[in-house]
Amino acid sequence: MERLRWGMLGAAGIGDRDVIPALLASETAELIGIASRDLEKAKRKSEQYGLPKAYGSYEDMLADPEIEAVYIPLPNHLHKPWTIAAARAGKHVLCEKPIALNAAEAQEMADVCREAGVHLAEAFMYRHHPRIARAKEILRSGEIGQLRAIHGVFTYNGAGNTGDIRHNAEWGGGGVFDVGCYPLSAARYFTGEEPEAVTVQAKFSPEHGGVDMMASGLVEFPGGVSLTFDCGMWAAFRNTLEIVGSEGRILLDPSFLPGADNDSITVVTTDGERREGPYGVNAYILQADQFARTVRGLEPAAFPAEDAVAGMRLLEACLNSARHKTRAVL
């Protein structure tokens, strides 16, 4: 297939660490350039990676007919305006998670992209890793019996990072948006259902812009299945997901940030314990490849934009529950 021509709409750190190397390694992608509000910064970044172009504004990149798709790693409150601007410029959009600040914003973004005829995807790279589909296959096979519960955790200690954009509530900061979104999205994927209600308790820290620095919750799914989770930016690093069945369990550890040498699955049943893997793959490359194949019409979207809208509805309910100390019904 013809390579998809990408532009980076912003020079965020996740691009340097993960996305730019993945696009450069992908056989479906061609990274054309980086846009920044500082042209010199854009030039330095583009030269660092040997890219042919640099842009001194996001508008300049969107006006370039050579660019077919953009990756948006901007702060959360900028996801909506720049996704809509990109769609109206005819660009396909891979937008960092969470896709928006609330479900209404996410729905507007999905609607605009659909009307413009462009593909919109939320950048949950872990969902493109083959072990995620394999874990669901094991669950569906009945090997661990009937699904009874899911438990997910994602925490790290970022409390000392003064000036961190994640400490700005108006910009969509907080632990639920930053890392809680992972176990919440995973539970929706493995149950194949949308939740009915949530109850969440959170620590909103005045020292950190009033954002939720820690949160713990219960998410109720149809049939009596639930997700219990905790997440946040003020605890020791933890990153695991456990899928519990009536006859066994599946453990992903680490769950949402697997490396090429630690991306196995552990399956525990009454017959014993086994490991599958490691798979030794890069989920960021797989995400880019799936996105490109969808744009080229070779396969449907693995996770359509409406999935992101539903996910945003759940995140919004979690924060509403925590703020008002109530059980939020979806």
Residue pairs with C-beta under 8 A, 6 or more apart in sequence:
1 28
1 292
1 293
1 296
1 298
2 296
3 27
3 28
3 29
3 30
3 292
4 28
4 29
4 30
4 68
4 69
4 92
4 291
4 292
4 295
4 296
5 30
5 32
5 66
5 67
5 68
5 69
6 23
6 29
6 30
6 31
6 32
6 67
6 68
6 69
6 70
6 71
6 288
7 31
7 32
7 33
7 34
7 35
7 53
7 55
7 61
7 64
7 67
7 69
7 70
7 71
7 91
8 15
8 19
8 20
8 31
8 33
8 34
8 35
8 45
8 70
8 71
8 73
9 35
9 58
9 61
9 62
9 70
9 71
9 72
9 73
9 74
9 82
9 86
10 35
10 36
10 58
10 72
10 73
10 74
11 34
11 35
11 36
11 41
11 42
11 45
12 73
12 74
12 96
14 73
14 96
15 34
15 71
15 73
16 45
18 125
18 284
19 71
19 73
19 123
19 284
19 288
20 31
20 49
21 284
22 282
22 284
22 285
22 287
22 288
23 29
23 31
23 71
23 288
24 31
24 49
25 282
25 285
26 285
26 288
26 289
26 292
27 289
28 288
28 289
28 292
28 293
29 288
29 289
29 292
31 49
31 51
32 51
32 52
32 53
32 64
32 66
32 67
33 42
33 46
33 51
33 52
33 53
33 54
33 55
33 61
33 67
34 42
34 45
34 46
34 49
34 51
34 54
34 55
35 42
35 54
35 55
35 56
35 57
35 58
35 60
35 61
36 42
36 45
36 54
36 55
36 56
37 56
37 57
37 58
38 56
39 54
39 55
39 56
42 54
42 55
42 56
43 54
45 51
45 54
46 52
46 53
46 54
47 54
53 64
53 66
55 61
55 64
58 82
58 85
59 85
61 67
61 70
62 70
62 85
62 86
62 89
62 91
63 89
67 91
68 91
68 92
68 295
69 91
69 92
69 93
69 94
69 119
69 291
69 292
69 295
70 86
70 91
70 92
70 93
70 94
71 94
71 95
71 96
71 123
72 78
72 79
72 82
72 83
72 86
72 93
72 94
72 95
72 96
73 96
74 82
74 96
75 165
75 168
75 171
75 172
76 96
76 98
76 100
76 101
76 171
76 172
76 173
76 177
77 101
77 170
77 171
77 172
79 95
79 96
79 98
79 99
79 100
79 101
79 105
79 109
80 100
80 101
80 105
80 108
80 109
83 93
83 95
83 99
83 109
83 112
83 113
83 120
84 108
84 109
84 112
86 93
86 118
87 93
87 109
87 112
87 113
87 115
87 116
87 118
87 120
88 112
88 116
90 116
90 117
90 118
91 118
92 118
92 119
92 120
92 291
92 295
93 113
93 118
93 119
93 120
93 121
94 121
94 123
94 287
94 288
94 291
95 109
95 120
95 121
95 122
95 123
96 122
96 123
97 122
97 123
97 124
97 181
97 185
98 122
98 172
98 177
98 181
98 311
98 312
98 315
99 106
99 109
99 122
99 308
99 309
99 311
99 312
100 106
100 109
100 308
100 312
101 172
102 312
102 316
103 309
103 310
103 312
103 313
103 316
105 312
106 305
106 308
106 309
106 312
106 313
107 309
109 120
109 305
110 120
110 305
110 306
110 308
110 309
113 119
113 120
113 305
114 120
114 305
119 291
119 294
119 295
119 301
120 305
120 308
121 291
121 294
121 301
121 303
121 305
121 308
122 303
122 305
122 307
122 308
122 311
123 287
124 181
124 182
124 185
124 303
125 283
125 284
125 286
125 287
126 132
126 182
126 186
126 255
126 256
126 257
126 258
126 283
127 185
127 189
127 302
127 303
128 283
128 286
128 287
128 290
128 302
129 258
129 263
129 279
129 281
129 283
129 286
130 279
130 281
130 286
131 252
131 258
131 263
131 264
131 265
131 276
131 277
131 279
132 186
132 189
134 265
134 276
135 190
135 243
135 250
135 252
135 265
136 189
136 190
138 144
138 250
138 265
138 267
139 147
139 190
139 243
139 245
139 250
143 245
143 247
143 248
143 267
143 269
144 243
144 244
144 245
144 246
144 247
144 248
144 249
144 250
144 267
144 268
144 269
145 245
145 246
145 247
145 248
146 245
146 246
147 190
147 191
147 225
147 243
147 244
147 245
148 225
148 244
148 245
148 246
149 225
149 226
149 227
149 228
149 244
150 183
150 186
150 187
150 190
150 191
150 225
150 226
150 227
150 228
150 241
150 242
150 243
150 244
151 227
151 228
151 229
151 241
151 242
151 244
152 182
152 183
152 184
152 186
152 187
152 227
152 228
152 229
152 240
152 241
152 242
152 255
153 183
153 229
153 230
153 231
153 238
153 239
153 240
153 241
154 179
154 180
154 182
154 183
154 231
154 238
154 239
154 255
154 256
155 175
155 179
155 214
155 230
155 231
155 232
155 233
155 234
155 235
155 236
155 237
155 238
155 239
156 179
156 233
156 235
156 236
156 237
157 233
157 234
157 235
157 236
157 237
158 164
158 166
158 233
158 234
159 205
159 207
159 208
159 213
159 233
159 234
161 167
164 173
165 171
165 173
166 173
166 174
166 177
166 178
166 211
166 233
167 173
167 208
167 209
167 211
168 209
168 211
169 209
169 210
169 211
173 208
173 209
173 211
174 211
174 212
174 213
174 233
174 319
175 202
175 211
175 212
175 213
175 214
175 215
175 231
175 232
175 233
175 234
176 200
176 202
176 212
176 215
176 231
176 315
176 318
176 319
176 322
177 315
178 233
179 231
179 232
179 233
179 256
180 215
180 229
180 231
180 232
180 315
180 318
181 311
181 315
182 231
182 255
182 256
183 227
183 229
183 231
183 241
183 255
183 256
184 219
184 227
184 229
184 311
184 314
184 315
184 318
185 311
186 241
186 255
186 256
187 195
187 219
187 221
187 227
187 229
188 194
188 195
188 310
188 311
188 314
190 243
191 221
191 222
191 225
193 221
193 222
193 223
193 225
194 221
194 310
194 314
194 330
195 219
195 220
195 221
195 227
195 314
195 317
195 330
196 220
196 221
196 222
196 329
196 330
197 219
197 220
197 317
197 327
197 328
197 329
197 330
198 217
198 218
198 219
198 220
198 314
198 317
198 318
198 321
198 327
198 328
198 330
199 217
199 218
199 321
199 326
199 327
199 328
200 215
200 216
200 217
200 218
200 318
200 319
200 321
200 322
200 328
201 215
201 216
201 217
201 322
201 325
202 212
202 213
202 214
202 215
202 216
202 319
202 322
202 323
203 212
203 213
203 214
203 215
203 232
203 234
204 210
204 211
204 212
204 213
204 322
204 323
205 211
205 213
205 234
208 233
212 232
212 319
212 322
213 232
213 233
213 234
214 230
214 231
214 232
214 233
214 234
214 235
215 230
215 231
215 232
215 318
215 322
216 228
216 229
216 230
216 231
217 228
217 229
217 230
217 318
217 321
217 322
218 226
218 227
218 228
219 226
219 227
219 228
219 229
219 314
219 318
220 226
221 227
239 253
239 254
239 255
239 256
239 257
240 251
240 252
240 253
240 254
240 255
241 251
241 252
241 253
241 255
241 256
242 249
242 250
242 251
242 252
243 249
243 250
243 251
243 252
247 269
247 270
248 267
248 268
248 269
248 270
249 267
249 268
250 265
250 266
250 267
250 268
251 265
251 266
251 267
251 268
252 258
252 265
252 266
253 266
254 262
258 283
260 278
260 279
260 280
260 281
260 282
261 278
261 280
262 278
263 277
263 278
263 279
263 280
263 281
264 275
264 276
264 277
264 278
264 279
265 275
265 276
265 277
266 273
266 274
266 275
267 273
267 274
267 275
267 276
290 299
290 302
293 299
294 300
294 301
294 302
313 330
314 330
317 328
317 330
318 328
320 326
320 328
321 327
321 328
